Amino acid sequence: MSGEIAFEALCADMLYPVIPDDKNPCFEKLVGQDYRGACDDVTVSHTAGIVLQLGLQCKGDMTSFPLSAIIGQLTIQGYSMKNDRFKYIALDMDGTILDRNFILSPIVRDTLIACRKLGKKVIIATGRVYASTKGHITSLEGADGFVCSNGADIYDGSGSIIAQTHMDDGLSRRLVAISRDFDSHFHAFIGDNWYYEREKTYTSLYIKRSGFEGEKVNFDNFGKLAFTKCIFLDDHEKLEAIKAVLDEELSQRAQIMYSAPFMLEVVVNGVNKSSGLRTCVGHWSGTLDEVIAFGDAENDEDMLLAAGHGVAMGNAHDELKAKVDAVAPSVDEDGVAVYLKEFFDL
């Protein structure tokens, strides 16, 4: 982190409280951060004759002061943060920050932007592929990391791949065969590439939901299949029948979960949002104990239970709400914003 923080203070021989310029974006990024260690590229500027106390005091005509001289935690009177040990905010998308019309509300957007300015890292943890997140994340002014495809695809804030997990050819082809047996609408993904064999009612629904289009193919024409994620889309009764077959045949090889009543998703066994989130925060040497996570569906459960603080949305099923640390208002009530404002005392 680099930059300069502007301060105003009374000039006097005795020590006065320093009044920070909280409109300065550099200041906002520094508040609440731990500066144990060298921070030679960050300085604090102040006017001649003032007294500045940031773990020690300085007097005199100084134009800049290196924060590397400060040992311990940077604290500024009046700007301590509640629950500051939580450095990462993990967010499901659909039903959590996006409403039923796939809209991100301005209140949630502004709250997440404020959290990032305070140094919190925002991580999108979704069943969607990375390409399907972009249109919504632009309004957030970006995110710091992405756990996509229910943990199979993990990206940093720039979209570079941190890790990716593929199914083997045998598992991929067995899923294709089961989809044919049930004549179910079946989507297969390899990274951001989306393929399907049968175009049905759910095709247009998924295009609207995801924001991009797939390619109609015959999977028999692929030399080798290595899916990162698959989705069966159908009415719930048929999906329950499909799930029974998947559970019986593939439970040792695949992770099978609902992301919505009409969407049954499959990834490699051991891959889920929790494992993906662990890898993502590990990119910054972070731990799951430092994460506050929000979600509303079955595919969020492992993440909510593994996080340091797991929060179910008010619109989640009662079974999920009974297992987590807390429940936020529903997505239609801007629940993520309401909860974060209280949690961090914004």
Residue frames relative to the residue before (quaternion, step in Angstrom):
aa qw qx qy qz dx dy dz
M 1.0000 0.0000 0.0000 0.0000 0.00 0.00 0.00
S 0.0210 0.7980 -0.6021 0.0168 3.58 -0.92 0.80
G 0.3741 0.7148 -0.5348 0.2513 3.53 -1.23 0.38
E 0.3453 -0.7151 0.5664 0.2205 3.53 -1.31 -0.12
I 0.2464 -0.7769 0.5669 0.1197 3.55 -0.95 0.91
A 0.2828 -0.7619 0.5579 0.1684 3.58 -0.79 0.95
F 0.0713 -0.7897 0.6087 0.0255 3.59 -1.02 0.84
E 0.1790 -0.7273 0.6461 0.1467 3.50 -1.34 0.46
A 0.1250 0.7916 -0.5925 0.0820 3.60 -1.00 0.72
L 0.5648 -0.5739 0.4643 0.3689 3.52 -1.28 0.31
C 0.3663 -0.7054 0.5581 0.2381 3.56 -1.08 0.75
A 0.2897 0.7465 -0.5527 0.2309 3.58 -0.61 1.06
D 0.5842 -0.5801 0.4371 0.3621 3.52 -1.29 0.29
M 0.7067 0.4222 -0.2632 0.5031 3.56 1.14 -0.60
L 0.5975 -0.5940 0.4075 0.3523 3.56 -1.22 0.44
Y 0.0699 -0.7760 0.6266 0.0194 3.59 -0.88 0.99
P 0.5850 -0.5561 0.4354 0.3987 3.59 -1.16 0.43
V 0.3972 -0.7043 0.5362 0.2422 3.54 -0.97 0.83
I 0.2412 -0.7644 0.5834 0.1308 3.59 -0.92 0.89
P 0.2174 -0.8119 0.5247 0.1348 3.62 -0.27 1.15
D 0.4377 -0.6540 0.5493 0.2810 3.52 -1.25 0.53
D 0.1498 -0.8493 0.5005 0.0762 3.57 0.05 1.27
K 0.5621 0.5706 -0.4112 0.4351 3.58 1.22 0.16
N 0.5515 0.6085 -0.3897 0.4168 3.55 1.28 -0.18
P 0.4211 -0.7391 0.4540 0.2651 3.64 -0.53 1.09
C 0.6033 0.5516 -0.3686 0.4427 3.59 1.07 -0.62
F 0.6251 0.5339 -0.3353 0.4603 3.56 1.04 -0.80
E 0.6601 0.5273 -0.3171 0.4309 3.56 0.90 -0.96
K 0.6682 0.5043 -0.3071 0.4527 3.57 1.02 -0.76
L 0.6977 0.4973 -0.2715 0.4383 3.56 1.09 -0.68
V 0.5726 0.6209 -0.3885 0.3684 3.56 1.08 -0.67
G 0.8326 0.2259 -0.1702 0.4762 3.54 -0.96 0.89
Q 0.5652 0.6059 -0.3960 0.3958 3.60 1.22 -0.07
D 0.4378 -0.6850 0.5230 0.2559 3.53 -1.18 0.59
Y 0.0849 -0.8258 0.5573 0.0145 3.57 -0.61 1.12
R 0.2320 0.7307 -0.5972 0.2360 3.55 0.88 0.91
G 0.7124 0.3699 -0.2915 0.5203 3.57 -0.57 1.09
A 0.7164 -0.4723 0.3090 0.4101 3.54 -1.32 -0.02
C 0.0234 0.7650 -0.6427 0.0336 3.55 -1.03 0.87
D 0.0815 0.8651 -0.4924 0.0505 3.57 0.94 0.89
D 0.6760 0.5074 -0.3040 0.4395 3.57 1.13 -0.52
V 0.6633 0.4557 -0.3104 0.5060 3.62 1.25 0.09
T 0.0184 -0.8028 0.5959 -0.0091 3.57 -0.83 0.95
V 0.2937 -0.7137 0.6072 0.1887 3.51 -1.33 0.44
S 0.1729 -0.7963 0.5701 0.1048 3.60 -0.61 1.04
H 0.0673 0.7848 -0.6151 0.0364 3.56 -1.13 0.61
T 0.5816 -0.6200 0.4123 0.3277 3.53 -1.21 0.51
A 0.6686 -0.5199 0.3540 0.3966 3.56 -1.26 0.48
G 0.8305 0.2872 -0.2016 0.4326 3.51 -1.12 0.76
I 0.5885 0.5820 -0.3993 0.3943 3.63 1.17 -0.12
V 0.3696 -0.6867 0.5706 0.2574 3.50 -1.29 0.24
L 0.0952 -0.7988 0.5940 0.0062 3.57 -0.81 1.06
Q 0.0408 -0.8055 0.5912 0.0080 3.56 -0.77 0.96
L 0.1641 0.7455 -0.6239 0.1674 3.53 -0.57 1.25
G 0.7946 -0.1578 0.0764 0.5813 3.54 0.55 1.13
L 0.7478 -0.0260 -0.0294 0.6627 3.57 1.32 -0.33
Q 0.3835 -0.7317 0.5043 0.2515 3.62 -1.14 0.12
C 0.1518 -0.7715 0.6151 0.0589 3.53 -1.17 0.71
K 0.0803 -0.7824 0.6161 0.0430 3.56 -0.99 0.83
G 0.6477 0.5577 -0.3806 0.3530 3.50 -1.25 0.36
D 0.6560 -0.5064 0.4038 0.3875 3.47 -1.39 -0.08
M 0.2149 0.7757 -0.5552 0.2093 3.55 0.06 1.33
T 0.2939 -0.7762 0.5310 0.1711 3.56 -0.81 0.92
S 0.8071 0.0139 -0.0250 0.5897 3.58 1.14 -0.38
F 0.1304 -0.7829 0.6068 0.0421 3.53 -1.18 0.63
P 0.3610 -0.7629 0.4869 0.2250 3.64 -0.60 1.04
L 0.4330 -0.7090 0.4983 0.2480 3.54 -0.87 0.96
S 0.5168 0.6476 -0.4249 0.3646 3.59 1.21 -0.28
A 0.6039 0.5671 -0.3567 0.4318 3.58 1.22 -0.37
I 0.6165 0.5521 -0.3490 0.4397 3.56 1.22 -0.35
I 0.1701 -0.7738 0.6040 0.0865 3.56 -0.81 1.00
G 0.7384 0.3629 -0.2831 0.4929 3.56 -0.79 0.99
Q 0.7210 -0.4423 0.3293 0.4197 3.54 -1.27 -0.34
L 0.4174 -0.6811 0.5443 0.2561 3.55 -0.99 0.91
T 0.0862 0.7829 -0.6119 0.0718 3.58 -0.70 1.05
I 0.1307 -0.7791 0.6105 0.0564 3.55 -0.99 0.81
Q 0.5350 -0.6663 0.4089 0.3206 3.56 -0.70 1.08
G 0.8132 0.2316 -0.1885 0.4995 3.56 -0.83 1.02
Y 0.7403 0.3853 -0.2255 0.5027 3.61 1.22 -0.09
S 0.3142 0.7260 -0.5459 0.2759 3.60 1.03 0.64
M 0.3164 -0.7725 0.5268 0.1603 3.58 -1.04 0.79
K 0.4514 -0.6645 0.5361 0.2594 3.52 -1.05 0.88
N 0.8453 0.0963 -0.0947 0.5170 3.58 -1.05 0.80
D 0.1773 0.8521 -0.4800 0.1099 3.56 1.08 0.74
R 0.5584 0.6160 -0.4124 0.3723 3.62 1.14 -0.34
F 0.6207 0.5180 -0.3493 0.4738 3.60 1.22 -0.33
K 0.0926 -0.8450 0.5265 -0.0104 3.54 -0.27 1.32
Y 0.7515 0.3318 -0.1716 0.5438 3.59 1.27 -0.34
I 0.1468 -0.7627 0.6261 0.0686 3.56 -1.04 0.88
A 0.1004 -0.8077 0.5807 0.0202 3.60 -0.46 1.22
L 0.0667 -0.8377 0.5399 -0.0488 3.54 -0.73 1.12
D 0.3428 -0.6526 0.6405 0.2152 3.51 -0.99 0.93
M 0.4335 -0.7055 0.4905 0.2717 3.60 -1.17 0.40
D 0.8002 0.3144 -0.1758 0.4795 3.59 0.20 -1.28
G 0.8182 0.1771 -0.1658 0.5213 3.55 -0.70 1.12
T 0.7029 0.4078 -0.2535 0.5248 3.57 1.31 -0.07
I 0.7917 0.0418 -0.0374 0.6083 3.59 0.77 -0.99
L 0.6971 0.3656 -0.2655 0.5566 3.60 1.26 -0.22
D 0.3759 -0.7361 0.5159 0.2251 3.58 -0.86 0.94
R 0.7659 -0.3809 0.2487 0.4544 3.59 -1.27 -0.09
N 0.6833 0.4280 -0.2801 0.5210 3.59 1.25 -0.33
F 0.4836 -0.6973 0.3937 0.3533 3.56 1.34 0.31
I 0.4359 0.6836 -0.4526 0.3713 3.55 1.09 0.85
L 0.2756 -0.7191 0.6161 0.1653 3.55 -1.07 0.85
S 0.3616 -0.7675 0.4839 0.2145 3.58 -0.51 1.15
P 0.6023 -0.5768 0.4095 0.3700 3.62 -1.11 0.61
I 0.6306 0.5422 -0.3452 0.4349 3.60 1.04 -0.71
V 0.6627 0.4758 -0.3020 0.4932 3.59 0.93 -0.86
R 0.6286 0.5458 -0.3309 0.4444 3.58 0.93 -0.87
D 0.7097 0.4665 -0.2717 0.4527 3.58 0.74 -1.05
T 0.6327 0.5301 -0.3344 0.4548 3.59 1.04 -0.71
L 0.6735 0.4838 -0.2998 0.4715 3.59 0.94 -0.83
I 0.6116 0.5279 -0.3460 0.4770 3.58 1.06 -0.67
A 0.6431 0.5190 -0.3161 0.4659 3.59 0.99 -0.84
C 0.6432 0.5177 -0.3259 0.4606 3.59 1.00 -0.78
R 0.6505 0.5050 -0.3222 0.4669 3.59 0.95 -0.78
K 0.6383 0.5242 -0.3315 0.4560 3.60 1.03 -0.71
L 0.6690 0.4716 -0.2889 0.4967 3.56 1.21 -0.49
G 0.6495 -0.5641 0.2999 0.4122 3.56 1.27 0.22
K 0.4946 0.6390 -0.4472 0.3835 3.60 1.23 0.03
K 0.3183 -0.7275 0.5713 0.2077 3.57 -1.08 0.71
V 0.2405 -0.7698 0.5810 0.1098 3.56 -0.85 1.06
I 0.0661 -0.7983 0.5985 -0.0161 3.55 -0.76 1.13
I 0.2797 -0.7418 0.5891 0.1563 3.56 -0.81 1.03
A 0.0386 -0.7955 0.6042 -0.0249 3.60 -0.70 1.12
T 0.1687 0.8319 -0.4823 0.2164 3.55 -0.03 1.33
G 0.5156 -0.5954 0.5094 0.3467 3.50 -1.31 0.28
R 0.5388 0.6344 -0.3941 0.3897 3.57 1.22 -0.38
V 0.4724 -0.6061 0.5410 0.3417 3.54 -1.29 0.36
Y 0.7053 -0.4941 0.2983 0.4117 3.57 -1.21 0.48
A 0.6445 0.5448 -0.3314 0.4219 3.60 0.90 -0.88
S 0.6738 0.5105 -0.2853 0.4516 3.57 1.13 -0.64
T 0.6332 0.5338 -0.3391 0.4462 3.60 1.24 -0.19
K 0.5521 0.7031 -0.3750 0.2452 3.56 1.07 -0.79
G 0.6809 0.5154 -0.3100 0.4179 3.59 0.79 -0.97
H 0.6927 0.4659 -0.2744 0.4772 3.57 1.06 -0.73
I 0.6857 0.5046 -0.2905 0.4368 3.58 1.00 -0.79
T 0.5187 0.6406 -0.4169 0.3831 3.58 1.17 -0.44
S 0.6801 0.4915 -0.2946 0.4573 3.59 0.94 -0.85
L 0.6255 0.5231 -0.3338 0.4730 3.60 1.26 -0.32
E 0.4091 -0.6877 0.4691 0.3736 3.56 1.34 -0.17
G 0.7441 -0.4067 0.1955 0.4927 3.53 1.11 0.80
A 0.2210 -0.7165 0.6357 0.1837 3.51 -1.42 0.01
D 0.5422 -0.6566 0.4289 0.3015 3.56 -1.22 0.39
G 0.8007 -0.0339 0.0279 0.5974 3.56 1.21 -0.45
F 0.2045 -0.7753 0.5900 0.0952 3.55 -1.26 0.47
V 0.0967 -0.7283 0.6763 0.0527 3.54 -0.95 1.00
C 0.0013 -0.8432 0.5331 -0.0696 3.57 -0.12 1.32
S 0.8072 0.2739 -0.2109 0.4784 3.55 -1.36 0.22
N 0.6202 -0.5794 0.3211 0.4201 3.57 1.03 0.91
G 0.7818 -0.3539 0.1606 0.4876 3.57 1.02 0.83
A 0.5512 0.6315 -0.3970 0.3739 3.61 1.22 -0.15
D 0.7723 0.2294 -0.1215 0.5798 3.59 1.13 -0.64
I 0.0139 -0.8056 0.5912 -0.0351 3.60 -0.68 1.08
Y 0.0562 -0.8145 0.5761 -0.0384 3.55 -0.80 1.12
D 0.4280 -0.6388 0.5538 0.3195 3.54 -1.27 0.37
G 0.7576 -0.4207 0.2526 0.4304 3.57 -1.28 0.05
S 0.6733 0.4898 -0.2952 0.4687 3.58 1.18 -0.48
G 0.5683 -0.6051 0.3801 0.4080 3.58 1.28 -0.17
S 0.4687 0.6513 -0.4596 0.3806 3.60 1.25 0.21
I 0.4915 -0.6823 0.4609 0.2837 3.57 -0.96 0.89
I 0.2516 -0.7389 0.6099 0.1367 3.55 -0.95 0.99
A 0.7784 -0.1416 0.1289 0.5979 3.58 0.96 -0.90
Q 0.0303 -0.7865 0.6168 -0.0012 3.56 -1.20 0.59
T 0.1397 -0.7967 0.5860 0.0490 3.58 -0.98 0.90
H 0.1444 -0.8092 0.5682 0.0388 3.58 -0.73 1.12
M 0.4659 -0.6094 0.5568 0.3187 3.54 -1.29 0.48
D 0.4770 -0.6267 0.5088 0.3476 3.57 -1.19 0.38
D 0.7061 -0.4780 0.3159 0.4161 3.57 -1.29 0.30
G 0.6484 0.5415 -0.3270 0.4236 3.60 0.96 -0.82
L 0.6725 0.4746 -0.2941 0.4858 3.59 0.92 -0.89
S 0.6359 0.5397 -0.3310 0.4414 3.57 0.94 -0.87
R 0.7077 0.4590 -0.2714 0.4635 3.59 0.85 -0.95
R 0.6155 0.5328 -0.3649 0.4517 3.61 1.05 -0.58
L 0.6342 0.5187 -0.3276 0.4705 3.59 1.04 -0.72
V 0.6158 0.5256 -0.3403 0.4783 3.59 1.05 -0.73
A 0.6649 0.5131 -0.3065 0.4479 3.59 0.89 -0.92
I 0.6513 0.5041 -0.3209 0.4677 3.60 0.95 -0.82
S 0.6370 0.5220 -0.3360 0.4570 3.60 0.99 -0.76
R 0.6466 0.5024 -0.3158 0.4794 3.59 1.07 -0.71
D 0.6236 0.5529 -0.3405 0.4353 3.60 0.97 -0.81
F 0.7583 0.3573 -0.1861 0.5125 3.59 1.01 -0.84
D 0.3257 -0.7510 0.5001 0.2825 3.60 1.30 -0.09
S 0.3242 0.7623 -0.4852 0.2800 3.54 1.00 0.90
H 0.5061 -0.5977 0.5100 0.3556 3.53 -1.20 0.50
F 0.0350 -0.8286 0.5531 -0.0790 3.55 -0.58 1.24
H 0.1118 -0.7824 0.6114 0.0392 3.56 -0.83 1.06
A 0.0676 -0.7751 0.6268 0.0429 3.55 -0.99 0.82
F 0.1538 -0.7994 0.5786 0.0503 3.55 -0.99 0.90
I 0.0635 -0.7187 0.6900 0.0572 3.49 -1.20 0.74
G 0.7750 -0.1291 0.0264 0.6180 3.54 0.02 1.31
D 0.8005 -0.2311 0.2012 0.5151 3.57 -0.75 -1.08
N 0.5619 0.6022 -0.3913 0.4105 3.61 1.23 -0.04
W 0.1577 -0.8066 0.5693 0.0210 3.54 -0.76 1.16
Y 0.0268 -0.8084 0.5870 -0.0361 3.59 -0.79 1.08
Y 0.0558 0.7785 -0.6246 0.0263 3.56 -1.20 0.60
E 0.4098 -0.7229 0.5089 0.2249 3.59 -1.22 0.56
R 0.7957 0.2339 -0.1021 0.5493 3.58 0.97 -0.84
E 0.2500 -0.7622 0.5815 0.1354 3.55 -0.85 1.00
K 0.0572 0.8077 -0.5776 0.1038 3.54 -0.54 1.24
T 0.7803 -0.3232 0.2384 0.4794 3.58 -1.31 -0.14
Y 0.6848 0.5125 -0.2923 0.4278 3.57 0.94 -0.88
T 0.5025 0.6518 -0.4359 0.3642 3.61 1.20 -0.27
S 0.7023 0.4533 -0.2726 0.4764 3.58 0.80 -1.00
L 0.6098 0.5459 -0.3501 0.4555 3.58 1.08 -0.69
Y 0.6890 0.4768 -0.2933 0.4603 3.57 0.90 -0.89
I 0.5950 0.5510 -0.3638 0.4582 3.60 1.08 -0.64
K 0.6585 0.4966 -0.3051 0.4762 3.58 0.96 -0.86
R 0.6739 0.5058 -0.2887 0.4546 3.57 0.95 -0.89
S 0.7699 0.3973 -0.1969 0.4589 3.57 0.84 -0.99
G 0.3928 -0.7470 0.4608 0.2746 3.57 1.11 -0.60
F 0.7659 0.2252 -0.2025 0.5672 3.61 1.17 0.27
E 0.4531 -0.7124 0.4812 0.2357 3.57 -1.22 0.43
G 0.3768 -0.7204 0.5411 0.2148 3.52 -1.22 0.63
E 0.4727 -0.6509 0.5189 0.2893 3.54 -1.36 -0.19
K 0.3459 -0.7299 0.5524 0.2060 3.57 -0.84 1.00
V 0.0379 0.8173 -0.5660 0.1012 3.57 -0.70 1.12
N 0.3298 -0.6359 0.6263 0.3075 3.51 -1.45 -0.16
F 0.3766 -0.7701 0.4640 0.2233 3.58 -0.41 1.20
D 0.5468 0.6100 -0.4029 0.4081 3.61 1.21 -0.32
N 0.6507 0.5304 -0.3102 0.4461 3.59 1.20 -0.45
F 0.5562 0.5822 -0.3988 0.4390 3.59 1.28 -0.04
G 0.4635 -0.6883 0.4815 0.2820 3.58 -0.86 0.90
K 0.7833 -0.0406 0.0590 0.6175 3.56 1.00 -0.88
L 0.2248 -0.7743 0.5789 0.1211 3.56 -0.95 0.89
A 0.0552 0.7818 -0.6164 0.0757 3.56 -0.94 0.94
F 0.0437 -0.8410 0.5393 -0.0075 3.57 0.53 1.22
T 0.3336 -0.6937 0.5901 0.2435 3.55 -1.23 0.52
K 0.7931 -0.0440 0.0470 0.6057 3.58 1.12 -0.67
C 0.1023 -0.7678 0.6275 0.0793 3.57 -1.20 0.57
I 0.1290 -0.7751 0.6141 0.0732 3.54 -1.21 0.60
F 0.1900 -0.7071 0.6678 0.1337 3.53 -1.11 0.83
L 0.0728 -0.7938 0.6036 0.0156 3.60 -0.78 1.05
D 0.3166 0.7306 -0.5459 0.2608 3.56 -0.62 1.12
D 0.6616 -0.4342 0.3668 0.4891 3.57 -1.25 -0.13
H 0.6511 -0.5874 0.3174 0.3610 3.54 -1.08 0.77
E 0.6139 0.5622 -0.3562 0.4243 3.60 1.01 -0.72
K 0.6732 0.4686 -0.3012 0.4863 3.58 0.94 -0.86
L 0.6363 0.5342 -0.3341 0.4451 3.59 0.99 -0.77
E 0.6140 0.5400 -0.3510 0.4563 3.58 1.06 -0.67
A 0.6424 0.5069 -0.3189 0.4782 3.59 1.05 -0.75
I 0.6403 0.5094 -0.3152 0.4807 3.58 1.03 -0.82
K 0.6540 0.5263 -0.3120 0.4448 3.57 0.92 -0.89
A 0.6118 0.5522 -0.3509 0.4445 3.58 1.03 -0.72
V 0.6582 0.4903 -0.3006 0.4859 3.58 1.01 -0.82
L 0.6553 0.5159 -0.3118 0.4553 3.58 0.91 -0.92
D 0.6628 0.5121 -0.3073 0.4517 3.58 0.92 -0.92
E 0.6789 0.5007 -0.2925 0.4503 3.57 0.97 -0.87
E 0.7786 0.3813 -0.1836 0.4633 3.57 0.87 -0.97
L 0.8499 0.2613 -0.0484 0.4551 3.55 0.85 -1.02
S 0.3616 0.7783 -0.4700 0.2065 3.60 1.22 0.10
Q 0.6644 0.4867 -0.3106 0.4746 3.62 1.16 -0.48
R 0.7411 0.4007 -0.2154 0.4938 3.58 1.22 -0.35
A 0.8014 0.2487 -0.0980 0.5352 3.57 1.15 -0.53
Q 0.3352 -0.6761 0.6170 0.2235 3.52 -1.28 0.56
I 0.0778 -0.8206 0.5656 -0.0281 3.59 -0.60 1.18
M 0.1679 0.8041 -0.5441 0.1712 3.60 -0.61 1.09
Y 0.4292 -0.6560 0.5532 0.2817 3.54 -1.28 0.46
S 0.1673 -0.7445 0.6334 0.1288 3.54 -1.13 0.73
A 0.7454 -0.0072 -0.0209 0.6662 3.56 1.38 -0.22
P 0.6691 -0.5167 0.3262 0.4229 3.63 -1.12 0.41
F 0.7457 0.3680 -0.2080 0.5151 3.59 1.14 -0.58
M 0.7023 0.4174 -0.2560 0.5167 3.62 1.25 0.16
L 0.0478 -0.7806 0.6228 -0.0223 3.55 -0.60 1.23
E 0.1260 -0.8411 0.5259 0.0117 3.57 -0.48 1.22
V 0.1392 -0.7896 0.5964 0.0378 3.54 -1.14 0.76
V 0.0506 0.7510 -0.6570 0.0420 3.56 -1.01 0.94
V 0.7019 -0.4297 0.3348 0.4589 3.58 -1.29 0.01
N 0.5786 -0.5911 0.4341 0.3571 3.57 -1.06 0.75
G 0.7615 0.3213 -0.2656 0.4963 3.57 -0.91 0.97
V 0.6358 0.4834 -0.3239 0.5072 3.56 1.30 -0.21
N 0.2381 0.7403 -0.6032 0.1772 3.56 -0.87 0.97
K 0.7197 -0.4309 0.2944 0.4580 3.58 -1.22 0.01
S 0.6093 0.5612 -0.3495 0.4378 3.57 1.09 -0.65
S 0.6849 0.4669 -0.2876 0.4799 3.60 0.83 -0.95
G 0.6542 0.5160 -0.3099 0.4581 3.56 1.02 -0.80
L 0.6545 0.5099 -0.3072 0.4661 3.55 1.01 -0.84
R 0.6140 0.5425 -0.3448 0.4580 3.59 1.04 -0.75
T 0.6631 0.4891 -0.3011 0.4800 3.59 0.95 -0.84
C 0.6582 0.5331 -0.3112 0.4310 3.57 0.95 -0.90
V 0.7176 0.4145 -0.2704 0.4900 3.63 0.74 -0.96
G 0.5757 0.5824 -0.3732 0.4360 3.58 1.18 -0.48
H 0.5256 0.6295 -0.3933 0.4157 3.56 1.25 -0.44
W 0.7412 0.3023 -0.1809 0.5714 3.61 1.23 -0.57
S 0.5238 -0.6437 0.3891 0.3999 3.59 1.27 0.38
G 0.4184 0.7010 -0.4692 0.3367 3.57 1.12 0.66
T 0.3057 -0.7338 0.5746 0.1947 3.56 -1.33 0.16
L 0.6376 -0.5353 0.3878 0.3958 3.57 -1.24 0.38
D 0.5765 0.5962 -0.3788 0.4106 3.59 1.15 -0.50
E 0.6792 0.4788 -0.2785 0.4815 3.60 1.23 -0.43
V 0.5941 0.5947 -0.3338 0.4267 3.59 1.34 0.08
I 0.1277 -0.6942 0.6970 0.1263 3.51 -1.20 0.72
A 0.0812 -0.8308 0.5502 -0.0191 3.58 -0.65 1.15
F 0.1691 -0.7776 0.6023 0.0627 3.54 -1.14 0.81
G 0.2076 0.7755 -0.5829 0.1256 3.58 -1.05 0.77
D 0.2989 -0.7839 0.5261 0.1390 3.55 -1.29 0.24
A 0.7624 0.3944 -0.1813 0.4799 3.60 1.18 -0.36
E 0.7376 -0.4198 0.3003 0.4354 3.54 -1.37 0.16
N 0.6974 0.4752 -0.2912 0.4506 3.60 0.95 -0.79
D 0.6072 0.5272 -0.3605 0.4727 3.60 1.30 0.10
E 0.4975 0.7219 -0.4115 0.2491 3.58 1.17 -0.55
D 0.6789 0.4934 -0.3168 0.4419 3.60 0.77 -0.95
M 0.6440 0.5211 -0.3163 0.4622 3.59 1.04 -0.75
L 0.6753 0.4995 -0.2983 0.4533 3.57 0.90 -0.91
L 0.6861 0.4757 -0.2862 0.4702 3.58 1.03 -0.74
A 0.6885 0.4814 -0.2826 0.4631 3.60 1.11 -0.62
A 0.6002 0.5935 -0.3574 0.3997 3.59 1.12 -0.61
G 0.6344 -0.5313 0.4049 0.3890 3.55 -1.25 0.43
H 0.7753 0.0036 0.0050 0.6315 3.56 1.18 -0.63
G 0.0879 -0.8236 0.5603 0.0025 3.57 -0.41 1.26
V 0.0907 -0.8116 0.5770 -0.0100 3.55 -0.80 1.10
A 0.2094 -0.7577 0.6074 0.1144 3.58 -0.79 1.05
M 0.4845 -0.6518 0.4990 0.3023 3.54 -1.12 0.67
G 0.6274 -0.5580 0.3954 0.3724 3.56 -1.19 0.52
N 0.6780 0.4766 -0.2809 0.4840 3.57 1.21 -0.50
A 0.4624 0.6707 -0.4526 0.3625 3.62 1.25 0.14
H 0.6208 -0.5242 0.4178 0.4065 3.57 -1.29 0.28
D 0.6183 -0.5767 0.3909 0.3639 3.56 -1.13 0.68
E 0.6074 0.5704 -0.3592 0.4203 3.60 1.05 -0.72
L 0.6701 0.4790 -0.2949 0.4843 3.58 0.98 -0.82
K 0.6563 0.5277 -0.3155 0.4373 3.57 0.91 -0.90
A 0.6496 0.5328 -0.3180 0.4393 3.58 1.10 -0.64
K 0.7003 0.5009 -0.2640 0.4348 3.61 1.17 -0.50
V 0.7003 0.5202 -0.2655 0.4106 3.59 1.11 -0.65
D 0.6864 -0.4988 0.3498 0.3971 3.55 -1.35 0.11
A 0.8105 -0.0453 0.0875 0.5775 3.57 1.00 -0.80
V 0.2863 -0.7288 0.5959 0.1784 3.54 -1.34 0.30
A 0.2576 -0.7568 0.5864 0.1306 3.56 -0.90 1.00
P 0.6260 -0.4764 0.4181 0.4542 3.60 -1.22 0.13
S 0.6620 -0.5321 0.3531 0.3924 3.58 -1.23 0.36
V 0.6707 -0.4835 0.3713 0.4226 3.55 -1.31 0.26
D 0.6512 0.5193 -0.3205 0.4512 3.61 1.05 -0.69
E 0.6902 0.4227 -0.2624 0.5255 3.58 1.30 -0.29
D 0.4876 -0.6750 0.4169 0.3645 3.59 1.28 0.37
G 0.0586 0.8813 -0.4671 0.0401 3.54 1.09 0.83
V 0.6380 0.5282 -0.3397 0.4456 3.60 0.95 -0.81
A 0.6649 0.4979 -0.3016 0.4680 3.59 0.93 -0.89
V 0.6489 0.5228 -0.3195 0.4511 3.58 0.89 -0.94
Y 0.7015 0.4778 -0.2790 0.4492 3.57 0.85 -0.97
L 0.6778 0.4985 -0.3043 0.4467 3.61 0.89 -0.90
K 0.6159 0.5479 -0.3531 0.4425 3.59 1.02 -0.72
E 0.6846 0.4540 -0.2794 0.4972 3.57 1.00 -0.79
F 0.6652 0.5433 -0.3040 0.4121 3.57 0.91 -0.96
F 0.7823 0.2856 -0.1410 0.5354 3.57 0.96 -0.90
D 0.3924 -0.7395 0.4634 0.2905 3.58 1.32 0.08
L 0.1589 0.8255 -0.5195 0.1530 3.56 0.92 1.01
